[in-house]
Amino acid sequence: MECQVEELRQQLEKQTLVNQELQNHNKDLERRLQETEKLLQELQSHYHDLDFPDQRISNEGGLVVRKSRVAVMAPEPIPEDQQEIIKTKVKKTVSETSLIIKAIQKNDFLSRLDDEQITMMVELLVAIDFKPGNDVIKEGTEGDSMYIVAAGELLVSQADCNLRTLTCGDVFGELAILYNCKRTATVKAKTVVRLWFMERQMYRTIMTNKSKKKREQLMGFLKTSRTLKALNDSQLSKIIDSMEEVKYQNNDVIVREGAEGNTFYIILKGEVKVTKKLNGQEKQIRKMGKGEHFGELALIREILRTATCTAVGPVTCFSIDKEVFEETIPIEHLELHDDISSKVLEEPDAPEKTSPSSYLRLKDLIPVLYQEGRYQGEPVTLGVGGFGRVELVCV
């Protein structure tokens, strides 16, 4: 009896040691995953700036560009006829679609995709079947595909040591769609198995297609800015290259009235509420949505924020700081405007103009003053041009 207890104790200690090693290995893999994902995003933004022999690649993906023609890795070329690949969709039932979406959402890496990318991935995943005993991936071999288990069971092993069992809804092999890497474990079918799989090339097609669309959107949004309207496409592209994506939750304050401003924002998704203190009370001026922008004056002069901008629900913006902007675009190419204050909506209870004789006189206008900061007590300045200073007033 004592021998059996001792044997069990030794087995338990051995298993505990193996588990600890696996935990450490998983932490290392997670760290590598984060690093490689960041690297991939950066490389995707470089596709149009990299030299690929005997290829014609037209991609303008990515938002953070550091000029360099030295590739850290050599990714496969994105097929020239990208639209033809995008059209290669596999029909799936409602239950199959639901299973895939749930698998993506619970995976640490794939859950970072947005709704459009997830939809495209669901449409482009291809089914493949394996018989019991077949290897899906083999430890030490090169991998270029990821898999989602649709049905059946698979055994994961490493160095002939069984690690775990994969079942319906599990994802594996996702590192392979990021970069060339050797498989760190063997995955073998225990039963008849059906998998949904995607190759690295197709995944990159999804990512670059999305990035290109996003870039085109940003270009269109920037062209509506009165401050930036004098810039050409090349200059606007430089701004886009330097912009970063930022996300806000409901009621997050993006900019606060009276605070020093140094960032310009474009709303890519969601709604932003603009409020201002008038006569001691916080009043809503307007709401802004997709494609609208604010804070451009902060790029070209030291100015306090003239209004507070708050997220209404989840909001995604692209932003650029003054310091980065100044390195990109000469200030003499810009015109001074403030799109928030210049688009103040008429108050809901404002009196209706009933006749041509109803008008405002200069003495009826009350200057709006900064409430705090170094300019406290001074009139809010919207801009300075050839005809003098433009100040914000209320009735």
C-alpha positions in Angstrom: 0.0 0.0 0.0 2.8 2.4 1.0 4.6 1.6 -2.3 1.5 2.5 -4.3 1.1 5.8 -2.4 4.7 6.7 -3.0 4.4 5.8 -6.6 1.3 8.0 -6.9 3.1 10.8 -5.1 6.0 10.7 -7.5 3.6 10.7 -10.5 1.8 13.7 -9.0 5.1 15.5 -8.6 6.1 14.7 -12.1 2.7 15.9 -13.5 2.9 19.1 -11.4 6.4 19.7 -12.9 5.1 19.1 -16.4 2.2 21.5 -15.8 4.5 24.2 -14.5 6.7 23.8 -17.6 3.6 24.0 -19.8 2.4 27.2 -18.0 5.8 28.8 -18.5 5.8 27.7 -22.1 2.3 29.2 -22.7 3.3 32.5 -21.1 6.3 32.6 -23.5 4.1 31.8 -26.4 1.6 34.5 -25.4 4.4 37.0 -25.2 5.7 36.0 -28.6 2.2 36.2 -30.0 1.7 39.8 -28.9 5.1 40.8 -30.2 4.6 39.1 -33.6 1.1 40.5 -34.0 2.4 44.0 -33.4 5.2 43.3 -35.9 2.8 41.9 -38.5 0.6 45.0 -38.2 3.7 47.2 -38.8 4.8 45.1 -41.7 1.4 45.2 -43.3 1.6 49.0 -43.3 4.9 48.6 -45.2 3.7 46.5 -48.1 3.7 49.5 -50.4 7.2 50.5 -49.3 9.0 47.1 -49.5 10.9 45.8 -52.4 9.6 42.4 -53.7 11.3 41.1 -56.8 9.1 40.1 -59.8 6.0 41.2 -58.0 3.6 44.1 -58.4 2.0 44.8 -55.1 -0.4 47.7 -54.6 -1.2 47.9 -50.9 -1.7 50.9 -48.7 -2.5 49.2 -45.5 -1.4 50.1 -42.0 -1.3 53.3 -39.9 2.0 53.5 -38.2 4.9 53.6 -40.6 8.6 53.8 -39.9 10.5 54.3 -43.1 12.7 51.3 -43.8 13.3 48.9 -46.7 14.8 46.2 -44.5 12.2 43.4 -44.0 12.4 41.6 -40.7 10.7 38.7 -42.3 9.8 37.8 -45.9 6.1 37.4 -46.1 4.4 35.7 -49.1 3.2 38.1 -51.7 -0.5 39.1 -51.6 -2.1 37.8 -54.9 -2.5 40.5 -57.5 -6.1 39.7 -58.2 -7.2 40.2 -54.6 -10.8 40.7 -55.3 -11.1 37.3 -56.9 -9.8 35.7 -53.7 -12.2 37.7 -51.6 -15.0 36.3 -53.7 -14.0 32.7 -53.0 -16.5 32.2 -50.2 -17.6 28.9 -48.7 -21.3 28.6 -47.8 -22.0 27.7 -44.2 -25.1 26.9 -42.2 -26.3 29.1 -39.4 -25.0 26.7 -36.8 -21.6 26.4 -38.5 -21.3 30.2 -38.6 -22.3 30.5 -35.0 -19.6 27.9 -33.9 -16.9 29.7 -35.9 -17.8 33.1 -34.5 -17.8 31.8 -30.9 -14.4 30.1 -31.5 -12.9 33.4 -32.8 -14.4 35.5 -30.0 -12.9 33.3 -27.2 -9.5 33.1 -28.8 -7.0 35.7 -27.4 -5.5 36.5 -30.8 -8.5 36.3 -33.2 -10.8 38.1 -30.8 -8.9 41.3 -31.7 -10.4 41.3 -35.2 -13.2 43.7 -35.9 -16.7 42.7 -37.0 -15.9 43.1 -40.7 -12.7 41.0 -40.5 -14.5 38.3 -38.5 -17.3 38.2 -41.1 -14.8 37.9 -43.9 -12.9 35.1 -42.1 -16.1 33.1 -41.5 -16.9 33.3 -45.2 -13.4 32.3 -46.3 -12.7 29.4 -44.0 -12.5 26.0 -45.8 -13.6 22.6 -44.4 -11.1 19.7 -44.3 -11.6 16.1 -42.8 -9.1 13.8 -41.1 -9.4 10.1 -40.2 -8.4 8.8 -36.7 -4.6 8.6 -36.3 -3.9 11.2 -39.0 -1.5 14.1 -38.1 -3.0 17.5 -38.7 0.2 19.3 -37.8 3.5 17.8 -36.7 6.0 19.1 -34.2 9.1 20.7 -35.8 7.5 21.2 -39.3 6.8 24.5 -41.0 3.3 25.7 -40.6 1.2 28.2 -42.6 -2.4 27.4 -41.5 -4.7 27.8 -38.5 -7.6 25.5 -37.6 -11.0 25.6 -35.8 -12.4 22.3 -34.7 -15.9 21.8 -36.2 -16.4 18.2 -35.0 -14.4 15.3 -33.4 -11.5 15.1 -31.0 -7.8 15.7 -31.5 -4.8 14.9 -29.2 -2.0 17.5 -28.7 1.4 16.1 -27.8 4.9 17.5 -27.4 8.0 15.4 -27.3 5.8 12.3 -27.0 4.1 13.7 -24.0 0.3 14.1 -24.3 -0.7 17.6 -23.3 -4.5 18.0 -23.9 -7.5 17.1 -26.1 -9.0 19.5 -28.6 -12.8 19.4 -29.1 -15.5 21.3 -31.0 -14.9 25.1 -31.0 -11.2 25.0 -30.1 -8.6 26.9 -32.2 -5.0 25.9 -32.8 -2.1 26.8 -35.1 -2.9 30.5 -35.1 0.7 31.6 -34.8 1.3 30.1 -38.3 -0.9 32.8 -40.0 1.3 35.5 -38.5 4.8 34.4 -39.6 6.9 31.5 -40.7 7.4 29.3 -37.6 7.9 25.7 -36.8 5.1 23.8 -35.1 5.7 23.5 -31.3 3.5 20.5 -30.9 1.9 17.6 -32.8 -1.9 17.5 -33.2 -3.4 14.1 -34.2 -7.0 13.1 -34.9 -8.4 10.8 -32.2 -11.7 10.4 -34.0 -13.1 11.3 -37.4 -12.5 15.1 -37.4 -13.8 18.0 -39.4 -11.8 21.3 -39.3 -12.2 24.8 -40.6 -8.8 26.0 -41.8 -7.3 29.2 -43.3 -3.8 29.7 -44.8 -1.5 32.6 -43.9 -1.9 34.1 -47.4 -5.7 34.3 -47.1 -5.5 35.8 -43.6 -3.1 38.5 -44.9 -5.5 39.2 -47.8 -8.2 39.9 -45.2 -6.0 42.2 -43.2 -4.5 44.2 -46.1 -8.0 44.5 -47.7 -9.3 46.0 -44.5 -6.3 48.3 -44.0 -6.6 49.6 -47.6 -10.3 50.4 -47.1 -9.6 52.1 -43.8 -6.9 54.2 -45.4 -9.2 55.3 -48.2 -11.8 56.2 -45.6 -9.3 58.3 -43.7 -8.1 60.1 -46.8 -11.7 61.1 -47.6 -12.3 62.3 -44.0 -9.1 64.4 -44.0 -10.1 66.1 -47.2 -13.2 67.5 -45.5 -11.1 69.3 -42.9 -11.0 73.0 -43.7 -7.7 73.3 -41.9 -6.1 70.6 -44.0 -7.9 71.2 -47.3 -4.9 72.8 -48.9 -2.8 69.7 -48.5 -2.2 67.3 -51.5 -2.7 63.6 -51.4 0.9 62.9 -50.7 0.9 65.1 -47.7 -2.4 63.7 -46.4 -0.9 60.2 -46.8 2.0 61.2 -44.6 -0.5 62.3 -41.9 -2.3 58.9 -42.2 1.0 57.1 -41.9 1.5 58.8 -38.6 -1.9 58.4 -37.1 -2.8 55.9 -34.3 -6.0 54.1 -33.6 -7.5 54.8 -30.1 -10.7 53.4 -28.6 -13.0 54.8 -26.0 -15.9 53.4 -23.9 -19.2 55.1 -23.1 -18.8 58.4 -21.2 -15.0 58.5 -21.7 -13.9 62.2 -22.0 -11.8 62.5 -25.2 -11.0 66.2 -24.8 -12.0 68.5 -22.0 -12.9 72.2 -22.3 -10.2 74.4 -21.0 -7.5 71.7 -21.2 -4.4 72.3 -23.3 -4.8 70.6 -26.6 -2.2 68.8 -28.6 -4.1 66.1 -30.5 -6.3 66.0 -33.6 -9.0 63.3 -33.9 -11.0 61.7 -36.7 -14.0 59.6 -35.7 -13.9 56.2 -37.4 -16.7 54.5 -35.5 -19.3 55.6 -33.0 -20.7 58.9 -31.8 -19.2 61.8 -29.8 -21.1 64.4 -27.8 -19.8 68.0 -27.8 -20.7 70.1 -24.7 -19.7 73.6 -23.6 -20.1 75.6 -20.4 -22.5 78.5 -21.2 -23.5 80.8 -18.3 -22.1 78.3 -15.8 -24.1 75.3 -17.2 -22.9 72.4 -19.3 -24.9 72.5 -22.6 -24.8 70.1 -25.5 -23.6 71.9 -28.7 -23.9 69.0 -31.1 -23.1 65.4 -31.8 -20.5 64.1 -34.2 -20.3 60.8 -36.0 -18.2 58.7 -38.4 -16.0 60.8 -40.6 -16.2 64.0 -38.5 -13.1 65.4 -36.8 -12.1 67.8 -34.1 -9.0 69.4 -32.5 -7.1 70.4 -35.7 -6.2 73.8 -34.2 -4.2 72.0 -31.6 -1.9 70.8 -34.3 -0.7 74.3 -35.3 -0.9 76.5 -32.3 -1.0 76.4 -28.5 -4.7 76.6 -27.6 -7.0 75.5 -24.9 -9.9 73.2 -25.8 -13.0 75.2 -26.6 -15.4 72.3 -25.8 -15.6 68.9 -24.1 -16.0 65.8 -26.4 -17.4 62.7 -24.7 -17.9 59.2 -26.2 -21.5 58.1 -26.5 -21.1 54.3 -26.4 -18.0 52.7 -27.9 -16.0 55.0 -30.1 -13.0 54.4 -32.3 -10.9 57.4 -33.4 -7.7 58.0 -35.3 -5.4 60.6 -33.8 -2.2 62.4 -34.4 -0.2 64.5 -31.9 1.1 67.9 -32.5 4.7 66.9 -32.2 4.4 64.1 -34.8 2.3 66.4 -37.1 4.9 69.2 -37.0 7.5 66.7 -38.3 5.3 65.7 -41.1 3.6 68.8 -42.5 5.0 72.4 -42.8 2.6 74.8 -40.9 2.5 77.3 -43.7 0.5 74.8 -45.7 -2.5 75.0 -43.3 -5.4 77.2 -42.8 -6.7 78.1 -39.3 -10.2 76.8 -38.6 -11.9 75.0 -35.6 -14.5 72.6 -36.9 -16.1 72.1 -33.5 -16.8 75.7 -32.6 -17.6 76.7 -36.2 -20.4 74.1 -36.4 -22.4 75.0 -33.3 -26.0 73.8 -33.7 -28.9 76.1 -33.1 -30.4 75.6 -29.7 -33.6 73.5 -29.8 -35.6 76.2 -28.0 -34.1 79.0 -30.0 -36.8 81.6 -31.1 -37.8 81.2 -34.7 -37.1 84.1 -37.0 -40.5 85.4 -38.0 -39.6 88.2 -40.2 -36.7 89.8 -42.1 -36.6 92.5 -39.4 -35.5 90.0 -36.8 -31.7 90.3 -36.6 -28.8 90.5 -34.1 -26.9 93.6 -33.2 -23.2 93.6 -32.3 -24.0 94.7 -28.7 -26.3 91.6 -28.3 -23.3 89.3 -28.7 -21.6 88.2 -25.4 -17.9 86.9 -25.7 -17.4 83.4 -24.4 -14.4 83.4 -22.0 -12.0 80.6 -21.0 -13.1 79.3 -17.6 -9.6 78.0 -16.5 -6.0 77.7 -17.4 -3.5 80.3 -18.5 -6.1 82.1 -20.7 -8.7 82.2 -17.9 -11.0 85.3 -18.4 -9.8 85.9 -22.0 -12.2 85.5 -25.0 -12.1 82.1 -26.8 -10.3 82.6 -30.1 -11.4 80.4 -33.0 -8.8 81.6 -35.5 -6.6 84.4 -36.8 -6.6 85.2 -40.5 -6.1 88.1 -42.9 -9.1 89.9 -41.7 -8.2 89.8 -38.0 -9.1 87.6 -35.0 -12.3 85.5 -34.9 -13.7 85.1 -31.4 -16.5 82.8 -30.0 -19.6 84.6 -28.8 -23.1 83.7 -27.6 -26.4 85.6 -27.6 
